[in-house]
Every structure is written in structure tokens, then in C-alpha cells.
């Protein structure tokens, strides 16, 4: 928020903020006892509404904010950013400290956008949080947005550079500026990634995963995928089960080029990543069952069921 207030935001650009989910706010006199809606005007926060405290991990809270913002501040181009605490595919985003650390799951995210009165496509949906540049989230977001910006890895403290982002709104170089400013912001960190994913081309990502599945099945060796996972870059805790899709394709021997689909920046220690990961909940029936309720890729779901049946015999 401080970065937004320091920015020279372009004319005719509205920046709207809804605050909640935190036990304490350090600056700007933000209340933790209610939701508050602000706009940024002349480098200051202008309070527009106080609302009864609601769970930021509830789909209705997100839907209400989207409806309010798009109805009161209609625009030719609109973006949505969800900020702070991501838990990957199996958890979600926007963990609310005031509601027993409840997550906004991917299903709830989907539900909020599908029921929103805003039925146009966002220019981009951003997840300024850890572990959200995954195929499963991108597949859901592709129904509602042209681009998705997120990190494969854990995000370093500080997240995105909102001064650079807000000053670039409307620019043809917006995504490059967001990525470059993030890289500059975190250049001294050993591990970071950030991706801008062209969701209009998500079918090519889907096809790449399908090729990996097909080659695994053709070889009649389901353990090939597990071996590929063991050799790939993993993200988050072990129980996140997130692995770089490009690493998997390389190990299995699939030729691919995702550079026109995914633009990414990364630290030297993440230089072998392609910018998008996926979830492979191996040897964990509880995680598998949870994943199958989330995933929208029926062919991959069928493969996982087959893989687990064979591997648990």
C-alpha cells in the first residue's frame, strides 16, 4: 500500500483496495475489525466504505468485492490482484488470520468469479503470494482472464513492486515491467520466480502435460513420472507436491517451447525452471483425493487414479 501511495498513477486509472484478514495493520490507520474499501487518490488512501468483517477465504467476499469495484468504477480494462499467503493447489490463497487461517480454495476462487456480475475478461489476474503459478490454477483462471501473474516458488518478503506496477498500468510493456521490477526488487535473494502466463494459450500447456502422460503410459511404466518428479525442481513444502512442468518434460523426453506462453524471471538457483508447475500428489491418498476434487483436467485425473492403483498394489 505504501508503494501504491508513492506512485505516479496514470490518469483515468482507478486503484481499489479491500483490506481484511489480518490481526493487525502496521500503517495507514487500517482497521482489523472490519473490511474496508479504499481508492488511491493524490497519493493518499481515501476510505470509501466500512463493511462488516467477513472471511477473506470465503468466495462470497471475493465476489462482493469484484461486483462492487466493477459496478462503481467501470473501465475498459480491468485487473484483479489477490495479495498475501498462497498455499499452492491443495490449499489456495488469502489465508484469513481472523477466521482460523481459512484459505480461499481454488474451487472457491472459481465459484466467486463464475457468480460475479462482471462477465468480461480481466486483463490479468495476479497472485502476489507463494506457489500459485501452477497449471491447475491457470486452467481455472483462463476462464476469466487473458493473463495470470504468479510465482512458482515461495515469494520473498515484500512481494511485488507496486510502484512500478501501478505506474505501468495501460502500458504495452506492463508484464515486462512487473517481471523486471520484481527481479530487481529481489535480486539479492537466492530463490525467487515470477511468471506472466498467457492464458489464451493454456491448451498448449495442457497438451504438454498430456504428452508426458501419454509417453509414460506408452512405456507401460507409471514410475517414469515419479522418477521425473524426483529429478525436477520442487516448490514449497514436501506436501505441496508442486513440480516444474518443463523439468518433467525434459526428463521424459518431450520437446517443447513455452517461451511464447510463459514469460518468467528467476534467481540463478531457479534458472532451469520453465515458469509453471503442476501438482503430482504421489504416494499420498489423502492429497490425491483432495486434488481430484480440485483438478479440472479429466485426462490427468484419470492418469493419477490409474497410477495410484498400480503403485499401491
C-alpha positions, 0 to 999 in steps of 0.5 A: 500500500505504501508503494501504491501511495508513492506512485505516479498513477496514470490518469483515468486509472482507478486503484481499489483496495479491500483490506481484511484478514489480518490481526493487525495493520502496521500503517495507514490507520487500517482497521482489523475489525472490519473490511474496508474499501479504499481508492488511491487518490493524490497519493493518499488512501481515501476510505470509501466504505466500512463493511462488516468483517467477513472471511477473506477465504470465503468466495462470497467476499471475493465476489462482493468485492469484484461486483462492487469495484466493477459496478462503481468504477467501470473501465475498459480494462480491468485487473484483479490482484489477490495479495498475501499467503498462497498455499499452492493447489491443495490449499489456495490463497488469502489465508484469513488470520481472523477466521482460523487461517481459512484459505480461499480454495481454488474451487472457491476462487472459481465459484466467486468469479463464475457468480460475479456480475462482471462477465468480461475478461480481466486483463490479468489476474495476479497472485502476489503470494507463494506457489500459485503459478501452477497449471491447475490454477491457470486452467481455472483462471483462463476462464476469466482472464487473458493473463495470470501473474504468479510465482512458482516458488515461495515469494520473498518478503515484500512481494511485488513492486507496486510502484512500478506496477501501478505506474505501468498500468495501460502500458504495452510493456506492463508484464515486462515491467512487473517481471523486471521490477520484481527481479530487481526488487529481489535480486539479492535473494537466492530463490525467487520466480515470477511468471506472466502466463498467457492464458489464451494459450493454456491448451498448449500447456495442457497438451504438454502435460498430456504428452508426458502422460501419454509417453509414460503410459506408452512405456507401460511404466507409471514410475517414469513420472515419479522418477521425473518428479524426483529429478525436477525442481520442487516448490514449497513444502514436501506436501505441496507436491508442486513440480516444474512442468518443463523439468518433467518434460525434459526428463521424459523426453518431450520437446517443447517451447513455452517461451511464447506462453510463459514469460518468467524471471528467476534467481540463478538457483531457479534458472532451469525452471520453465515458469509453471508447475503442476501438482503430482500428489504421489504416494499420498491418498489423502492429497490425491483425493483432495486434488481430484476434487480440485483438478479440472483436467479429466485426462490427468485425473484419470492418469493419477487414479490409474497410477495410484492403483498400480503403485499401491498394489 
